[in-house]
Amino acid sequence: MTVEELTASALRLSDHDRAALAHRLLESLDPGEDYLSGEEWTENWGTEVRRRLAAFRNGDTEASDWSDALDRMRGALGEGRGT
């Protein structure tokens, strides 16, 4: 089975099953030296959340509706709505 065939099959799975498959695949990778443990990841993400919240509260950034933010991300990735 080729990667393309496997991908096509995986994309036919439910969202839940695709997430489970992605999780298993990520766990199977060699973490290497750039790997963050769950604790390190949580700590780093918490720092980032606090930084973003402080920027918002200080008026350095503005909030966006989720649909607007998603449209901007899709546009940046060259994807249309619903893809």
PyMOL commands that set and color helices and strands:
alter all, ss='L'
color gray80, all
select helices_A, chain A and resi 3-11+15-28+38-57+66-77
alter helices_A, ss='H'
color red, helices_A
deselect
rebuild
show_as cartoon
